């Protein structure tokens, strides 16, 4: 019996370590212990995260290093949200009515002030000069001249937790949406442009609340995330397609208890949600089904942002920052429920790199796989994979520590399929 118990413990320990080793959400060193509340990506390698203690962290190398750029602002309070209209124009908002805008990708910030010193919870940068700010008092503030003048309207008795717009083609302009814990307010384009508040029935029970919402990039459905607390803390996702008149709860397939805090919608098909106790779920079919992703933390994940379907950051409690360059695939046959139809070797990322890079490939069928790296003279310098793998999407890391800078080639051979690509080690 003791021997059997030891074997069982070793099996559990091994499986736990396999999951950690194969996790493609990479835990990064933020350099701070403060809770991070929001994050935005400006391209596949540049991101800005904000949080408590005035923290503003920036990376320009996919998170290999983070620089605290908060010092020039001399603000020690809590930043609650960040939003960028494009790669240069952005806004951050925090407690005590504090609002800062940037016209140059965060190289410099301009200070603004919301009257009454209200707690600003949400922000939406909708144009080069147009910004919306939501406060915990139910007020929404808007500027059309980058903060020189503001208009204000109280649209709810509840806090404005999220501000968002439709991201697809329109004919008469874009309506604005403001999410509270229990309702959704809409500012329609057709005059007069007043706000209309409707209660969300799914978030009316004891302990129930909505936290964030977003429409899919390029057009598609909208998603609202939160928790229903009547019987247990049940993660909840609502969806509204273009021709729907109401928001419908989707059958999530999420079996864990907890609260969903944030949603990111890089395309009409691919959606990510995050929440308490390290929850990150992904849908690859427009929200019909959701898969639990392997995440190397049990801390709360407060915000998630994807620049495209594969490159994303997530931030959370105690300085938590996670990064993925392959959509969070585990590399152990995680094909999102649908095996690939063709062999494919993807370009490594990052490239150039120092000292490690990720190489992803797809297998439509069970195959013996060889993935090797060669120098420019054709000499093999690394064997990354040499085994039989099931059909699926995979990602493997090559750590080139100790190798000289230069051009290398990596070759994938799976059955009769052979493909070679170039990568660059730059120190």
C-alpha positions as MATLAB code, in Angstrom:
seq = 'XXXXXXXXXXXXXXXXXXXXXXXXXXXXXXXXXXXXXXXXXXXXXXXXXXXXXXXXXXXXXXXXXXXXXXXXXXXXXXXXXXXXXXXXXXXXXXXXXXXXXXXXXXXXXXXXXXXXXXXXXXXXXXXXXXXXXXXXXXXXXXXXXXXXXXXXXXXXXXXXXXXXXXXXXXXXXXXXXXXXXXXXXXXXXXXXXXXXXXXXXXXXXXXXXXXXXXXXXXXXXXXXXXXXXXXXXXXXXXXXXXXXXXXXXXXXXXXXXXXXXXXXXXXXXXXXXXXXXXXXXXXXXXXXXXXXXXXXXXXXXXXXXXXXXXXXXXXXXXXXXXXXXXXXXXXXXXXXXXXXXXXXXXXXXXXXXXXXXXXXXXXXXXXXXXXXXXXXXXXXXXXXXXXXXXXXXXXXXXXXXXXXXXXXXXXXXXXXXXXXXXXXXXX';
ca = [
       0.000    0.000    0.000;
       2.848    2.403    0.849;
       4.517    1.634   -2.480;
       1.277    2.285   -4.349;
       0.824    5.565   -2.468;
       4.372    6.687   -3.392;
       3.740    5.846   -7.051;
       0.502    7.845   -6.977;
       2.246   10.857   -5.432;
       5.074   10.668   -7.976;
       2.542   10.463  -10.820;
       0.677   13.545   -9.581;
       3.962   15.429   -9.114;
       5.149   14.454  -12.585;
       1.906   15.497  -14.252;
       1.960   18.822  -12.432;
       5.526   19.467  -13.575;
       4.730   18.446  -17.149;
       1.894   20.977  -17.219;
       4.196   23.675  -15.840;
       7.008   22.901  -18.260;
       4.651   22.867  -21.236;
       2.772   26.025  -20.220;
       3.017   28.556  -23.008;
       1.882   31.379  -20.776;
       5.303   32.529  -19.644;
       5.647   34.069  -16.180;
       7.685   37.279  -16.427;
       9.584   39.412  -13.926;
       7.726   42.714  -13.606;
      10.082   44.110  -10.969;
       7.162   45.233   -8.760;
       4.914   43.660   -6.123;
       1.999   46.013   -6.632;
      -1.281   44.713   -8.053;
      -1.499   45.406  -11.794;
      -4.967   46.349  -12.984;
      -4.754   46.766  -16.776;
      -2.511   46.257  -19.808;
      -2.468   47.302  -23.465;
      -0.300   46.167  -26.405;
       0.910   48.599  -29.077;
       2.476   45.906  -31.279;
       3.556   42.291  -30.837;
       6.490   43.210  -28.567;
       5.472   46.534  -26.969;
       3.097   46.741  -24.015;
       2.235   49.063  -21.127;
       0.818   47.819  -17.814;
      -0.585   49.968  -14.982;
      -1.585   49.370  -11.392;
      -1.249   50.360   -7.753;
       1.430   52.594   -6.233;
       1.464   54.626   -9.439;
       3.010   51.733  -11.350;
       3.437   52.220  -15.101;
       5.516   49.432  -16.645;
       6.649   49.308  -20.267;
       8.302   46.610  -22.360;
       9.586   46.893  -25.919;
      10.969   43.347  -26.163;
       7.966   41.081  -25.522;
       8.456   41.271  -21.773;
      12.051   40.101  -21.523;
      12.545   43.288  -19.504;
      10.135   45.829  -17.996;
      10.943   49.472  -17.290;
       9.062   51.460  -14.655;
       8.246   54.761  -16.402;
       6.018   56.184  -13.653;
       8.570   58.481  -12.001;
       8.077   61.563  -14.216;
       4.355   61.600  -13.326;
       4.961   61.810   -9.554;
       1.686   59.998   -8.828;
       1.594   57.375   -6.119;
      -2.064   56.418   -6.320;
      -3.758   53.600   -8.181;
      -4.086   53.442  -11.951;
      -7.263   51.578  -12.871;
      -7.363   51.506  -16.676;
      -5.378   52.226  -19.831;
      -6.622   52.660  -23.406;
      -4.930   53.487  -26.714;
      -6.649   54.644  -29.907;
      -3.643   53.640  -32.019;
       0.046   52.975  -31.399;
       0.772   56.539  -30.178;
      -2.347   58.149  -28.634;
      -3.341   56.818  -25.235;
      -4.884   57.567  -21.842;
      -4.520   56.235  -18.290;
      -6.963   56.940  -15.463;
      -6.847   56.451  -11.722;
      -8.077   57.485   -8.305;
      -8.697   61.070   -7.222;
      -9.841   62.206  -10.673;
      -6.407   61.654  -12.181;
      -6.181   61.379  -15.979;
      -3.056   61.426  -18.148;
      -2.920   61.350  -21.949;
       0.015   60.719  -24.257;
       0.415   61.761  -27.916;
       3.674   59.900  -28.442;
       3.454   56.263  -27.292;
       4.075   57.110  -23.640;
       7.310   59.045  -24.079;
       5.580   61.957  -22.345;
       2.279   62.347  -20.503;
      -0.101   65.302  -20.148;
      -1.959   65.753  -16.850;
      -5.734   66.324  -16.703;
      -8.201   66.376  -13.838;
     -11.770   65.088  -13.537;
     -13.841   67.482  -11.375;
     -14.703   66.311   -7.885;
     -11.693   64.031   -7.582;
     -13.731   60.988   -8.496;
     -12.359   57.482   -8.783;
     -11.909   56.864  -12.502;
     -12.426   53.158  -13.220;
     -12.501   52.919  -17.023;
     -11.242   54.709  -20.124;
     -11.857   54.606  -23.856;
      -9.655   56.422  -26.378;
     -11.859   56.542  -29.487;
      -9.991   59.043  -31.670;
      -6.816   61.136  -31.817;
      -8.474   63.773  -29.600;
     -11.538   61.992  -28.173;
     -11.501   60.239  -24.794;
     -14.247   58.853  -22.543;
     -13.712   58.250  -18.805;
     -16.042   56.302  -16.501;
     -16.201   57.009  -12.739;
     -17.324   54.940   -9.774;
     -20.167   57.440   -9.171;
     -21.895   56.562  -12.471;
     -20.663   59.658  -14.313;
     -19.120   59.538  -17.794;
     -16.750   62.301  -18.882;
     -15.876   63.075  -22.490;
     -13.320   65.313  -24.162;
     -12.980   66.018  -27.886;
      -9.852   68.159  -27.554;
      -7.533   65.801  -25.644;
      -8.516   66.999  -22.199;
      -8.619   70.773  -22.574;
     -12.387   70.791  -22.008;
     -14.743   68.115  -20.685;
     -18.461   67.380  -20.779;
     -20.105   65.200  -18.132;
     -23.269   63.136  -17.780;
     -24.493   60.928  -14.957;
     -25.799   57.820  -16.707;
     -26.178   55.350  -13.813;
     -26.250   55.039  -10.049;
     -23.648   52.265  -10.321;
     -19.899   52.424  -11.117;
     -18.840   52.540  -14.772;
     -16.505   49.531  -14.932;
     -15.971   49.269  -18.700;
     -16.308   51.532  -21.762;
     -16.298   49.965  -25.245;
     -17.457   50.330  -28.849;
     -18.345   48.117  -31.799;
     -15.243   47.327  -33.889;
     -16.857   46.354  -37.173;
     -17.996   48.312  -40.248;
     -20.740   50.867  -39.640;
     -22.823   53.204  -41.787;
     -24.030   55.874  -39.346;
     -21.213   56.096  -36.791;
     -20.308   54.143  -33.679;
     -22.434   53.788  -30.560;
     -20.718   53.922  -27.169;
     -21.315   51.376  -24.387;
     -20.784   51.695  -20.635;
     -20.932   48.622  -18.385;
     -21.851   48.746  -14.702;
     -21.950   45.754  -12.338;
     -25.674   45.280  -13.064;
     -26.567   47.170  -16.239;
     -25.464   48.252  -19.699;
     -25.736   51.852  -20.869;
     -25.733   52.684  -24.583;
     -25.168   56.041  -26.270;
     -26.730   55.608  -29.697;
     -25.476   57.528  -32.715;
     -28.912   58.705  -33.852;
     -29.682   62.117  -32.224;
     -30.131   63.032  -29.523;
     -26.979   61.181  -28.357;
     -28.204   60.463  -24.819;
     -27.427   57.374  -22.755;
     -29.987   54.598  -22.344;
     -29.563   52.180  -19.398;
     -30.881   48.605  -19.385;
     -30.651   46.123  -16.536;
     -28.705   42.898  -17.193;
     -30.915   40.100  -15.745;
     -27.988   37.663  -15.555;
     -26.241   39.815  -12.934;
     -29.091   40.546  -10.497;
     -28.638   37.733   -7.971;
     -26.840   37.966   -4.650;
     -23.081   38.134   -5.265;
     -23.561   38.559   -9.032;
     -21.799   41.306  -11.009;
     -20.444   42.157  -14.446;
     -16.838   43.341  -14.753;
     -15.804   43.891  -18.363;
     -17.081   43.861  -21.955;
     -15.718   44.089  -25.487;
     -16.762   43.656  -29.115;
     -14.619   41.499  -31.411;
     -11.993   43.229  -33.514;
     -12.982   43.447  -37.164;
     -16.648   42.912  -36.374;
     -18.501   40.097  -34.704;
     -20.138   39.417  -31.386;
     -19.777   41.319  -28.149;
     -18.939   39.644  -24.830;
     -19.668   40.580  -21.206;
     -17.901   38.706  -18.391;
     -18.499   38.489  -14.668;
     -19.863   36.170  -11.982;
     -23.206   34.768  -10.833;
     -23.253   34.211   -7.091;
     -26.682   32.822   -6.283;
     -25.575   29.255   -5.535;
     -21.826   29.469   -6.091;
     -19.278   31.786   -7.708;
     -20.044   30.782  -11.286;
     -17.952   32.430  -14.045;
     -20.410   33.974  -16.491;
     -20.125   35.032  -20.140;
     -22.814   36.852  -22.131;
     -22.725   37.199  -25.917;
     -24.572   39.427  -28.359;
     -24.275   38.928  -32.105;
     -24.974   41.722  -34.566;
     -28.634   40.826  -35.108;
     -29.414   39.846  -31.504;
     -31.679   42.158  -29.541;
     -30.515   40.943  -26.117;
     -27.381   39.511  -24.520;
     -27.497   35.713  -24.190;
     -25.586   33.625  -21.658;
     -23.337   31.129  -23.413;
     -22.773   27.574  -22.240;
     -19.206   28.172  -21.241;
     -17.830   24.743  -20.376;
     -16.012   26.517  -17.537;
     -16.210   24.171  -14.555;
     -14.052   26.125  -12.110;
     -15.562   28.487   -9.540;
     -14.505   32.110   -9.555;
     -14.989   35.517  -11.135;
     -14.119   36.552  -14.683;
     -12.572   40.038  -14.594;
     -11.617   40.817  -18.187;
     -12.078   39.837  -21.836;
      -9.942   40.313  -24.961;
     -11.342   39.778  -28.465;
      -8.584   39.808  -31.110;
     -10.894   38.403  -33.816;
     -14.447   37.237  -34.414;
     -13.411   33.638  -33.703;
     -10.739   33.908  -31.012;
     -11.682   35.282  -27.590;
      -9.848   35.162  -24.256;
     -11.192   35.699  -20.729;
      -9.347   35.829  -17.413;
     -10.214   35.870  -13.736;
      -9.506   34.770  -10.201;
      -7.050   32.079   -9.138;
      -5.127   32.008  -12.405;
      -8.101   31.480  -14.715;
      -7.510   32.030  -18.427;
      -9.934   30.484  -20.936;
      -9.878   30.625  -24.720;
     -12.513   30.130  -27.380;
     -11.538   29.479  -30.993;
     -15.097   29.278  -32.349;
     -16.641   32.628  -31.522;
     -17.518   31.775  -27.933;
     -19.392   28.492  -28.475;
     -16.900   26.470  -26.412;
     -14.101   27.426  -24.031;
     -10.882   25.636  -23.088;
      -8.981   26.057  -19.831;
      -5.398   27.171  -20.519;
      -2.376   26.046  -18.569;
      -1.186   29.045  -16.518;
       1.840   28.945  -14.163;
       0.167   30.880  -11.328;
      -2.758   30.769   -8.904;
      -2.852   34.553   -8.478;
      -5.784   36.615   -9.717;
      -5.467   37.600  -13.373;
      -7.074   41.050  -13.527;
      -6.660   41.999  -17.188;
      -5.781   40.427  -20.517;
      -4.951   41.971  -23.901;
      -4.179   40.355  -27.254;
      -2.615   42.313  -30.104;
      -3.583   39.505  -32.499;
      -4.800   35.935  -32.084;
      -1.459   34.692  -30.719;
       0.433   37.522  -28.995;
      -0.953   38.555  -25.632;
      -0.201   39.766  -22.108;
      -2.100   39.180  -18.875;
      -1.512   41.033  -15.581;
      -2.691   40.552  -12.022;
      -2.027   40.551   -8.301;
       1.426   40.979   -6.743;
       3.053   42.253   -9.946;
       1.895   39.280  -12.030;
       2.696   39.466  -15.759;
       2.172   36.585  -18.202;
       3.038   36.502  -21.902;
       2.266   34.186  -24.796;
       3.322   34.289  -28.432;
       1.304   31.261  -29.559;
      -2.142   31.828  -28.106;
      -1.357   29.931  -24.920;
      -0.967   26.504  -26.548;
       0.615   23.946  -24.252;
       2.662   22.087  -26.859;
       1.223   18.683  -25.889;
      -1.377   18.262  -28.569;
      -3.594   21.224  -27.647;
      -5.454   21.814  -30.909;
      -8.420   23.753  -29.490;
     -10.724   20.815  -30.269;
      -9.881   20.723  -33.986;
      -6.722   19.066  -35.360;
      -4.867   21.001  -38.074;
      -5.372   19.926  -41.667;
      -1.836   20.588  -42.952;
       1.750   20.356  -41.827;
       3.131   23.790  -41.040;
       6.341   25.229  -39.629;
       5.900   28.767  -38.349;
       8.470   31.537  -38.136;
      10.159   31.557  -34.756;
       9.276   34.288  -32.267;
      10.875   36.523  -31.243;
      13.246   36.942  -34.171;
      15.932   38.240  -33.820;
      16.217   36.826  -30.294;
      18.523   36.593  -27.284;
      18.994   34.006  -25.910;
      15.793   31.978  -26.399;
      13.044   31.785  -29.002;
       9.864   29.779  -29.594;
       9.317   27.557  -32.645;
       5.738   26.468  -33.420;
       4.544   23.787  -35.835;
       1.347   21.946  -36.777;
       0.832   18.216  -37.319;
      -2.330   16.929  -39.054;
      -1.557   13.330  -38.069;
       0.572   11.273  -35.684;
       4.155   11.459  -36.951;
       7.766   10.960  -36.015;
       9.042   14.522  -35.706;
      12.580   15.825  -36.000;
      13.240   19.506  -35.272;
      16.884   20.532  -35.488;
      18.948   23.710  -35.677;
      21.966   24.174  -37.983;
      24.584   26.872  -38.413;
      25.357   28.509  -41.768;
      27.869   25.728  -42.577;
      25.181   23.069  -42.163;
      26.498   21.764  -38.851;
      23.823   20.574  -36.439;
      23.956   22.676  -33.257;
      20.764   21.567  -31.494;
      18.178   18.786  -31.603;
      14.939   20.188  -30.175;
      12.494   17.371  -31.001;
      13.124   13.747  -31.918;
      10.024   11.717  -31.037;
       6.598   10.537  -32.152;
       3.899   13.203  -31.608;
       0.132   13.094  -31.995;
      -1.757   15.445  -34.306;
      -1.921   18.971  -32.933;
      -0.286   22.366  -32.596;
       3.059   22.465  -30.812;
       5.557   25.017  -29.598;
       9.130   24.322  -28.503;
      11.760   26.661  -27.144;
      15.388   26.852  -28.231;
      17.749   28.375  -25.710;
      20.874   29.492  -27.567;
      22.856   30.419  -24.472;
      26.540   29.961  -25.234;
      26.043   30.145  -29.003;
      27.644   32.981  -31.000;
      25.532   35.655  -32.674;
      24.612   34.988  -36.263;
      22.227   33.365  -38.697;
      20.954   29.832  -38.026;
      18.472   27.531  -39.736;
      15.852   25.289  -38.151;
      14.419   22.304  -39.990;
      11.238   20.361  -39.307;
      10.877   16.836  -40.699;
       7.630   14.950  -40.092;
       7.069   11.948  -42.338;
       7.667   13.160  -45.898;
       7.170   16.806  -44.915;
      10.397   18.845  -44.666;
      10.643   22.603  -44.200;
      13.499   24.902  -43.230;
      13.401   28.496  -41.938;
      15.995   31.055  -40.878;
      16.426   32.584  -37.430;
      18.835   35.231  -36.119;
      20.612   35.226  -32.758;
      21.535   38.823  -31.918;
      23.394   39.604  -28.709;
];
